[in-house]
Amino acid sequence: MEFEFYYYVIFLVTGFVAGFIDAIAGGGGIITIPVLMASGMPPHVALATNKLQATFGSGMAAFNFIRKGFIKWSEVAKGVFYTFVGAALGTYAILLMDPNMLAKVIPVMLVAIFIYTLLSPKMGENDRHAYLGQHLFFFYFRFGDWLLRWLFRTWNGNLLDDSHGGAFRTES
């Protein structure tokens, strides 16, 4: 995709603002994804671009924590593995989805997340006891969620294809 020069200026400013927000509280994607989609990027490209940008921010933070000795590899190795697997499978799932459906659903989801965040002022203030063990938590949230969606799509066959108004494309 090629853009006019002013788009690059908008992307640069948006990246700085989103990076600043991410550094303080997280959630910079609520800013970057709408800007990227408004530029005419297909939804899956906007999501990938946002994720790549966020990866650099998280990567620098992780590097800083590693350098200062705050990371215990024995505690995070499982999370890194499940995150990698979940990211790969989630990317594959996004590519299976109809871009027109994504263009409609993504803004609604971003607004819902923003409203939820605004209405949850004490979110993250207090530590809470973990209800799931590490393996179960990482499995479900990084791998299990994708697996359940894939199984639902597979077992229901035509239920989710475009001819029935579903979200997934079925062409090969």
C-alpha positions as CSV (number, residue, x, y, z in Angstrom):
1,M,0.0,0.0,0.0
2,E,1.2,3.5,-0.8
3,F,0.1,6.5,1.1
4,E,0.3,10.3,0.7
5,F,3.0,12.0,2.8
6,Y,0.5,13.4,5.3
7,Y,-0.6,9.9,6.2
8,Y,3.0,9.1,7.4
9,V,2.9,12.2,9.6
10,I,-0.5,11.1,11.0
11,F,1.0,7.6,11.6
12,L,4.0,9.0,13.3
13,V,2.0,11.2,15.7
14,T,-0.4,8.4,16.4
15,G,2.5,6.0,17.1
16,F,4.0,8.4,19.6
17,V,0.6,9.1,21.4
18,A,-0.3,5.4,21.5
19,G,3.2,4.5,22.7
20,F,2.9,7.1,25.5
21,I,-0.5,5.7,26.5
22,D,0.8,2.1,26.3
23,A,3.8,3.0,28.6
24,I,1.4,4.5,31.2
25,A,-1.6,2.2,31.2
26,G,-1.6,0.0,28.1
27,G,-4.3,0.1,25.4
28,G,-2.6,2.1,22.7
29,G,-4.3,-0.1,20.1
30,I,-7.5,1.7,20.9
31,I,-5.8,4.7,19.2
32,T,-3.8,3.1,16.5
33,I,-6.2,0.6,15.0
34,P,-8.9,3.2,14.1
35,V,-6.3,5.5,12.5
36,L,-4.9,2.6,10.5
37,M,-8.3,1.4,9.4
38,A,-9.4,5.0,8.5
39,S,-6.3,5.2,6.2
40,G,-7.9,2.5,4.1
41,M,-5.8,-0.4,5.4
42,P,-7.6,-3.8,5.3
43,P,-8.5,-4.8,8.9
44,H,-6.1,-7.8,9.0
45,V,-3.2,-5.5,7.9
46,A,-4.2,-2.8,10.4
47,L,-4.3,-5.5,13.2
48,A,-0.9,-6.9,12.1
49,T,0.6,-3.4,11.9
50,N,-0.6,-2.5,15.4
51,K,0.6,-5.8,16.8
52,L,4.1,-5.3,15.2
53,Q,4.3,-1.8,16.7
54,A,3.1,-3.1,20.1
55,T,5.7,-5.9,19.9
56,F,8.5,-3.4,19.8
57,G,7.1,-1.5,22.8
58,S,6.7,-4.7,24.8
59,G,10.0,-6.0,23.6
60,M,11.8,-3.0,24.9
61,A,10.1,-3.2,28.2
62,A,10.9,-6.9,28.5
63,F,14.5,-6.2,27.6
64,N,14.7,-3.6,30.3
65,F,13.2,-6.0,32.9
66,I,15.6,-8.7,31.8
67,R,18.6,-6.4,32.0
68,K,17.6,-5.3,35.5
69,G,17.2,-8.9,36.6
70,F,13.4,-8.7,37.3
71,I,12.5,-11.7,35.0
72,K,12.7,-15.3,36.3
73,W,12.8,-17.4,33.2
74,S,11.5,-20.4,35.0
75,E,8.3,-18.5,35.7
76,V,7.7,-17.0,32.3
77,A,8.8,-19.8,29.9
78,K,5.4,-21.3,29.9
79,G,3.8,-18.0,29.1
80,V,6.2,-17.3,26.3
81,F,5.5,-20.7,24.7
82,Y,1.7,-20.4,24.9
83,T,1.9,-16.8,23.7
84,F,3.8,-17.8,20.6
85,V,1.5,-20.7,19.8
86,G,-1.6,-18.6,20.5
87,A,-0.3,-15.7,18.4
88,A,0.4,-17.9,15.4
89,L,-3.0,-19.6,15.6
90,G,-4.8,-16.3,16.2
91,T,-3.1,-14.8,13.2
92,Y,-4.3,-17.8,11.1
93,A,-7.8,-17.4,12.5
94,I,-7.9,-13.7,11.5
95,L,-6.8,-14.5,8.0
96,L,-9.8,-16.9,7.7
97,M,-12.3,-14.2,8.7
98,D,-14.1,-12.0,6.2
99,P,-12.4,-8.6,6.0
100,N,-15.8,-6.9,5.6
101,M,-17.0,-8.5,8.8
102,L,-13.8,-7.5,10.6
103,A,-14.2,-3.9,9.5
104,K,-17.6,-3.8,11.2
105,V,-16.7,-5.8,14.3
106,I,-13.4,-4.2,15.2
107,P,-14.7,-0.7,15.9
108,V,-17.5,-2.0,18.0
109,M,-15.1,-4.1,20.0
110,L,-12.7,-1.2,20.5
111,V,-15.6,1.1,21.7
112,A,-16.8,-1.7,24.1
113,I,-13.3,-2.1,25.5
114,F,-12.9,1.6,25.9
115,I,-16.2,2.0,27.8
116,Y,-15.4,-1.0,30.0
117,T,-12.1,0.5,30.9
118,L,-13.6,3.9,31.7
119,L,-16.2,2.2,33.9
120,S,-13.7,0.1,35.8
121,P,-11.7,2.8,37.6
122,K,-10.2,0.4,40.2
123,M,-9.1,-2.1,37.6
124,G,-5.6,-3.3,38.5
125,E,-5.4,-1.4,41.8
126,N,-5.6,-4.5,44.1
127,D,-3.8,-7.8,43.6
128,R,-6.2,-10.7,43.6
129,H,-5.7,-14.4,44.2
130,A,-5.3,-16.4,41.0
131,Y,-8.1,-18.8,40.4
132,L,-6.4,-20.8,37.6
133,G,-3.0,-22.4,37.7
134,Q,-0.3,-21.1,35.4
135,H,-0.6,-24.0,32.9
136,L,-4.4,-23.8,32.7
137,F,-4.3,-20.0,32.4
138,F,-1.8,-19.9,29.6
139,F,-3.3,-22.8,27.8
140,Y,-6.8,-21.3,27.7
141,F,-6.0,-17.7,27.1
142,R,-3.4,-18.3,24.5
143,F,-4.2,-21.6,22.9
144,G,-7.6,-22.8,24.2
145,D,-9.5,-19.8,23.0
146,W,-8.3,-20.2,19.4
147,L,-8.8,-24.0,19.6
148,L,-12.5,-23.6,20.7
149,R,-13.2,-21.2,17.9
150,W,-11.6,-23.5,15.3
151,L,-13.4,-26.6,16.6
152,F,-16.7,-24.7,16.6
153,R,-16.1,-23.7,13.0
154,T,-15.1,-27.2,12.0
155,W,-17.9,-29.0,13.7
156,N,-20.6,-26.6,12.5
157,G,-19.5,-26.7,8.9
158,N,-21.8,-24.5,6.9
159,L,-23.3,-22.7,9.9
160,L,-20.6,-20.1,9.8
161,D,-20.0,-19.6,6.1
162,D,-20.8,-16.4,4.2
163,S,-24.0,-17.8,2.6
164,H,-25.5,-17.9,6.1
165,G,-24.2,-14.5,7.1
166,G,-21.4,-16.0,9.2
167,A,-18.1,-14.5,10.0
168,F,-15.8,-17.0,8.4
169,R,-14.9,-17.6,4.7
170,T,-15.1,-21.1,3.6
171,E,-13.4,-21.0,0.2
172,S,-10.1,-22.8,-0.1
